[in-house]
């Protein structure tokens, strides 16, 4: 198998792309190479999955896009990142938020000492369209997240993991984003709650037109809701394609969906297969 698998799109009109990551390299502490020539695109109004095991480079990719690397002594040393047709990898994180691109961090980062409603209102900090518009959007968030309406007066730190994840996404929505970078939304949550959150993401995408880039270890559910996917291993994109094609790919089934092929039934057979067919050369 070649180092990178990619099916070229059919000829036709240029796609409307909201985010373009072009061959970026990320280095930490001036010496540790973490991302190696990563390229990806997110079409406007799309849901794209960024898949891979823990340590593959998913979170680093999102932080490179949202310009949060400097806090961890990391930097984009090669390539470029364009949002809405403009290069943004040299902007400040706050400027990028004002332009409509916001990241929901891994681990459901909420202000534990604030109520759910106070957390949601912090997401509107950069807005300048008045209290009436903010109040209207707050009610819309409660419509999308009925659980948050029930818990709006509760301290966020005392709510469940699922409610905190909903709060983090709702807070991002209060900034009126065009795109959300969503990092490991399923982490540590029960399957039923994960399903509920992904359904809400799908609804926000469809009704509000928000584009999503999802970094996710749960390949199965990510490929059910995304339309396109990229698979990372050791800081490189090793495969990309339509979500349906990735779900049906035999190697993806084995390595990421836990479904072994008929001729690879034992652990020994799987290890041998992995040695013969590595993703990367």
N, C-alpha and C positions, 0 to 999 in steps of 0.2 A: 504494500500500500504506500502511496506517496505521502510525503510529509504533511501536506495540507490538502484536504479534500474540499472542493468547492465547485458547485455547478453554476456556470455562467447564466445570468438571466437571459431570456429571449429578447431579441432586438425589438425596440419600440421606444415610445416617448420616455425621456428621463424621469426617474422617480422623484417625488417630492420628499427630500431627506431633511429631517430636522437636526440630526446629529451625525457627524462623520468623524471617526477616529482614524487617522492616517499614519500607519506604520510607526507607532510610538514606542519609545524605549524609556523605561523608568529605572532609576538607580537610587538606592538608599545609601546614606552615609558615604557618598562619593565612590563606593566600591562594589556594592551588592547589586547585581543586575537582576531585576525582578520581572520586568516585562520586556519581551524581545520581538519587536516588529509587529505589535498588535494593531490590527485594522478591523473596523466594524462600522456598520451603518444602522441607524434607526429611522424608518420612514415616518413621516408625519402621521400621527394618529395610530401608530402601530404598537404592538407589544412584542418586544424582542427579549429572548432569554439568553443570558450569559451563564454557561454551565461549566461544571468541573468540580473536582474534589477539593477538600480543604487544602489551602496552600497553593492552588493552581494560579492565582493572580486575579481572581474576580473582584475582590474588594479593592485591590490596588488600582485596577482599571477604573472602577467607579470614582475613587478618590482622585485619580488623575483627571477625570472629566470634570469633577466638581471643584478642582483646585484645592484639595485638602491635604495634599502630600507634604507640604512644607512643615506642617505641624509635627510630622513624623520623620523629618530630615530626609524626605524623598523629593525627587524632581523629575520632570519629563525632560530628557536630554536629547531626544531625537523625535522627529515627526511633528504632527500638528493635530489639534482638535478644533473642529468647527461646529458651532451651534447656530442655527438659523442663518447659515451662510457666512458667518463671521468667526474669525479665529478667536478662541476664548481661553486657551491654555495659559495665557499670560495675565489674565484678569484676576481680580480678587474674588474669593468665594461669595462675598456679599453682592458684588456687581453681577455675578452670574445668576444669583437668586433673583435679583431685580429684573434680569432679562428673561426669567421664566424657567430656569433649570434648577432643580433642588434635589438633594439626596436625602433619603430616609435611611439612617445609619443602621447597621447590624446591631442587634441587641436591644431594640425598642427603647431608644433614649428619650425618656420623658423627664420633665421636672417633677420629681417625686413629691416635693413639698407644695406643689400647686395643684389645684383641682383640675379635673379633665377640661372644663370650660376655659380656665385660665391658660392651660397648655395650648388649646386650640387657638386662642386669641393671640398668643405669642407668634403664631404663624403669619399673622396679618401685620406684623411690625413694620414691614417695608412699604405697605400700601399707602396710597395717598388719595383714595377715592371716597373717603368719608365713612362715618360710623354707620349710616343707614345701609350702605352696601356691605359693610363687614357683618352687620347683624343679619342681613338677608343670606349671606353666604354661610354664616354659622348655622342657621336653620336648615340650609340645604345639606350641610355636613351631618346634622342630626338625622335628616331623612335617609341619607346613605348609610349611616351607622346608628341604627336604633339603640344599640347597647350603650352608646356614648350619651345619648339623651337621658337614659335611665341613670347613668352614673356621673352626670355632669358636675354635680356638687361634691363628688368624692375625691379625696387626695389620690393623684395618679399612682403614687407609690404603693397604694393599698389595693389597687385593682389587679385583675388577672393579667397574665401574659398576653392573651388575645386582645383584651381591652386596651392594653398599653400599645400593642402594635396598631390597632385601629386608631388610637389617639395620635400616634406618630404620623400615620398616613393622612389623617384628617388635618393635622397641623400643617403638613406640607400643602394640602389642597387649599388651605386658607391663604396661602401666598399667591393664589391664582396662577399656578404653574402651567407652562406649555408642555413640560416634560418632567417626569419623576424618575430618579435613579433609586431603585428599591433593592436594598442589600439583605439577602437571606430572610425574606418575610416569614418563612415557615419554621425557622429555627426554634426548637424547644416548645413547639405548640402541638396540641392534639390534632389528629387528622381532620376531625370535624371542624375545628376552628380554622385550620389552614384552608380548607375548602371554602369556608365562609369568607375569609379574607380575599382569596383569589377571585371569588365571584364579585366582590365589591370592586376589586381592581378592574375586572372586565366591564362592570357597569360604569365606572368612572371613565374608562377609556371610550366606551361607546357613547355615553350621554354628554360628557364634558369635553371629549376630544383630546384628552391628555395622553401623550405618548409615554410609554414605560420601557425602561431597560431594567430587567430583573436579573440580579445575580443570585443564583440559587443552586444548592446542592441536590435538592429534591427534583431530579430530572423528570421524573414521571409527571408530576403535576405541572411543572413549568412548561413542558412541551404540549400539555393539553390546552393551556390558555394562551401561549404565545403563538405567533404566526411564523416566526423565524427564530433560529437559534445558532449560537456560536459555542463551541466547546474549547475550553482552555486546558492545557496541561503544561506545567512548568513554565508558565509565562508566555506561552505561544498559543495562537489559534490553530488547532489541529484539524478542525472540521467545522463546516457551517452549511446551512441549508434550510429549506422550508421545514417547519416543525413536524409536519406529517412524514416527510422523508426521513428525518432523523429518528422519529419513533419507530420506523420500520427498518432502519439500518441494523444489520445483524451485530456489528461491533458495538454500537450504542446500546443495543438490547443487553449484550453480555456485560459490558464494562460499567454501564450506568443505570440500567433498568433491572439488572439482576436476573436476566433470562439467558441461560446458556443455550448454545446451539445443540442440535441433536448429536453431533459427533464430539461434543466436549462435555461429557457428563460428570467427570470426576474433577476434583480440585487439581490433581496432577495434570490432567489434560488442559485445564484452563491456564495453569502456569506455563506449560509448554507453548500453548498458543500465544500467550502474551510475549514470550521471548521471541517467537518467530515473527510476530506482527506487532511491533511497537508502533505507537502513533507517530513518534518522532524518529527521524533518521539518526 
